[in-house]
Amino acid sequence: MSTSPVKVRVVGPVALLAAVPYLVGYQPENSLVMVGLGGPHGRVKLAFRYDLPDPPAREHADDIAAHTAAVLGRNRLRTVAIVSYGPGTLVTPLIEALRLVLHRAGIRIHDALRIEDGRYWSYLCADPGCCPAEGGLAMGSAHPVAQALAGAGLSAAASRADLAATIGPVTGPDADAMAWATQQAKTAFTARTASIGPDAARLASLRTVQDAITVYRDDRPSATSPHWPASP
């Protein structure tokens, strides 16, 4: 598993649409995704999403706009790209609220896109040459940006449910084995704490966890054993 940063140049709405699933980890639906940009080159600094309120309500739109401004402000970001997924009846009230609140907060909207059924529209672009009335065609996973990100090892699940399933609870024999191993570790930890003291045991446990994380990141077989100090 590579730990090197992945650098991809995202230019234009089609490239941004191709990148968003890899920023949030799955293909959004009925969602509003905020991509915070910062630095002299407009690099992506963070991405976060909201469910589209359905039915639309002004108070919900105002809450989302205020929260967006707070998150961007807390991260000292003054530019955001907005990508929405769903029908205009649900998206447009949110965009209107965001434009008002973010303008007051001094945050610039780089672009505000809506995508539905494989086509996208911009709320900011009025040029029919690049933003036709029938919508532009989104390339999705076929775009070079998506292919570059996938080739670098990033993944985008087909849906939020599919992503959630990857961290769902373990059941069956694997769950029984985990429960047994956990109980054995607790027993060993309790016994060792009694002989070396809680502070030394806590430090040893922390070092062991740190080693395990390193093993995972390096994608190599685990050979980690607890760093227990000698008993007095």
C-alpha positions in Angstrom: 0.0 0.0 0.0 1.5 3.3 -1.1 1.6 6.2 1.3 2.7 8.7 -1.3 0.3 11.6 -1.9 -1.7 11.4 -5.1 -1.6 14.6 -7.2 -4.1 15.0 -9.9 -4.9 18.2 -11.8 -8.6 19.0 -11.9 -9.6 21.5 -14.6 -13.2 22.2 -15.5 -16.5 20.8 -14.3 -16.2 17.4 -15.9 -13.0 16.7 -14.1 -14.4 17.9 -10.8 -17.4 15.6 -11.2 -15.1 12.7 -11.9 -13.0 13.5 -8.8 -15.8 13.9 -6.2 -16.7 10.2 -5.7 -13.1 9.6 -4.7 -13.1 12.6 -2.3 -16.1 11.3 -0.4 -15.5 7.6 -0.9 -18.6 6.7 -3.0 -20.9 7.9 -5.8 -23.2 10.4 -4.2 -27.0 10.5 -4.7 -29.4 13.1 -3.5 -26.5 14.9 -2.0 -24.8 18.3 -1.7 -21.0 18.0 -1.7 -18.7 20.9 -0.7 -15.1 20.9 -1.9 -13.0 23.4 0.0 -10.2 24.9 -2.0 -7.1 26.7 -0.7 -3.6 27.9 -1.4 -2.4 29.8 -4.5 -3.1 26.9 -6.8 -6.7 26.2 -5.5 -5.8 22.8 -4.1 -8.5 20.6 -2.6 -8.3 20.8 1.1 -11.4 19.0 2.3 -14.7 17.7 1.1 -17.9 17.1 3.0 -21.6 16.4 2.1 -25.2 16.8 3.1 -28.4 15.0 2.3 -30.7 17.0 0.1 -33.7 18.1 2.3 -36.8 16.5 0.8 -39.2 18.3 0.7 -37.1 21.5 0.4 -37.5 23.9 3.3 -36.0 27.3 3.8 -34.9 26.7 7.3 -33.0 23.5 6.3 -31.3 25.4 3.4 -30.3 28.2 5.8 -28.9 25.6 8.3 -26.8 23.9 5.6 -25.5 27.2 4.3 -24.6 28.4 7.8 -22.9 25.2 8.7 -20.9 25.2 5.4 -19.7 28.8 6.1 -18.7 27.7 9.6 -16.7 24.6 8.4 -14.9 26.6 5.7 -14.2 29.4 8.0 -12.8 27.1 10.7 -10.5 25.7 8.1 -9.5 29.1 6.8 -10.8 28.4 3.3 -12.2 31.2 1.2 -13.1 29.3 -1.9 -15.5 26.4 -2.4 -16.8 24.3 -5.3 -20.4 23.0 -4.9 -21.5 19.8 -6.5 -25.1 18.7 -6.1 -26.8 15.4 -7.1 -30.5 15.4 -7.7 -33.4 17.3 -9.2 -33.4 21.1 -9.5 -36.5 21.4 -7.3 -34.4 20.2 -4.3 -31.1 21.6 -5.3 -31.9 25.2 -6.4 -33.2 26.4 -3.0 -30.0 25.2 -1.4 -27.8 27.0 -4.0 -29.7 30.2 -3.5 -29.2 30.1 0.3 -25.5 29.2 -0.1 -24.8 32.0 -2.5 -26.3 34.5 -0.1 -24.7 33.2 3.1 -21.3 32.5 1.6 -21.1 35.9 0.0 -21.8 37.5 3.4 -19.0 35.3 4.9 -16.5 36.4 2.2 -16.3 32.9 0.7 -16.1 32.7 -3.1 -18.0 30.0 -5.0 -15.7 28.7 -7.7 -18.6 26.8 -9.3 -21.9 25.4 -8.4 -22.9 22.3 -10.3 -25.9 20.0 -10.4 -25.7 16.6 -12.0 -28.7 14.3 -12.8 -29.0 11.3 -15.1 -25.4 11.7 -16.3 -25.7 15.4 -17.3 -24.6 18.5 -15.4 -25.6 22.1 -15.2 -23.8 25.1 -13.7 -25.6 27.7 -11.7 -22.8 30.2 -12.4 -22.0 29.7 -16.1 -24.2 31.3 -18.7 -22.1 30.5 -21.7 -24.0 28.0 -24.0 -20.7 27.0 -25.5 -19.6 25.2 -22.4 -22.9 25.0 -20.5 -25.6 24.1 -22.9 -29.3 24.3 -21.9 -29.6 20.5 -22.2 -26.7 20.0 -19.8 -23.1 18.8 -20.3 -22.2 15.2 -20.5 -20.4 13.9 -17.4 -17.8 11.2 -18.1 -17.7 9.7 -14.6 -15.3 6.8 -14.2 -14.2 7.1 -17.8 -12.6 10.5 -17.2 -8.8 10.5 -16.9 -9.0 12.1 -13.5 -11.1 9.2 -12.2 -8.8 6.7 -13.9 -5.7 8.3 -12.3 -7.2 8.2 -8.9 -8.4 4.6 -9.2 -5.0 3.7 -10.6 -3.4 5.2 -7.5 -5.4 2.9 -5.2 -8.2 5.2 -4.3 -11.7 3.7 -4.4 -15.2 5.0 -4.8 -18.0 2.7 -3.8 -21.1 2.5 -6.0 -23.3 3.9 -3.2 -23.3 5.1 0.4 -24.8 1.8 1.5 -22.0 -0.1 -0.2 -19.4 2.0 1.6 -21.2 1.5 4.9 -21.2 -2.2 4.4 -17.4 -2.2 4.4 -17.3 -1.1 8.0 -20.4 -3.1 9.1 -20.2 -5.5 12.1 -18.4 -8.8 11.8 -20.6 -11.8 12.3 -20.3 -15.6 12.4 -17.0 -17.4 13.1 -14.9 -14.3 12.6 -16.9 -12.5 15.2 -16.4 -15.4 17.7 -12.6 -15.4 17.0 -12.4 -11.7 17.5 -14.3 -11.9 20.8 -12.0 -14.7 22.0 -8.9 -12.8 21.0 -10.1 -9.6 22.7 -10.8 -11.5 25.9 -7.4 -13.0 25.9 -5.8 -9.6 25.3 -7.8 -8.1 28.2 -6.8 -11.0 30.5 -3.1 -10.6 29.6 -3.3 -6.8 29.9 -4.8 -7.1 33.4 -2.2 -9.5 34.6 0.7 -7.5 33.2 -0.7 -4.3 34.6 -0.6 -5.8 38.0 3.1 -6.7 37.7 4.5 -3.6 36.0 2.0 -0.9 36.8 -0.7 0.8 34.8 1.5 3.6 33.3 4.1 1.3 31.9 1.4 -1.0 30.5 -0.4 1.9 28.9 2.8 3.1 27.2 3.6 -0.4 26.0 0.1 -0.8 24.6 0.4 2.6 22.7 3.7 1.5 21.1 2.1 -1.8 20.0 -0.8 0.0 18.4 1.5 2.4 16.6 3.5 -0.5 15.3 0.3 -2.2 14.1 -0.7 0.9 12.2 2.7 1.1 10.5 2.4 -2.5 9.5 -1.0 -1.9 7.9 0.2 1.2 6.1 3.2 -0.6 4.7 1.0 -3.5 3.6 3.3 -6.2 5.1 2.6 -9.2 7.3 2.1 -8.5 10.9 5.0 -9.5 13.1 4.2 -7.1 16.0 4.4 -8.3 19.6 3.7 -6.2 22.7 6.5 -4.0 23.9 6.1 -5.1 27.5 8.9 -4.0 29.9 10.4 -6.6 32.2 8.6 -7.2 35.4 10.2 -5.8 38.5 
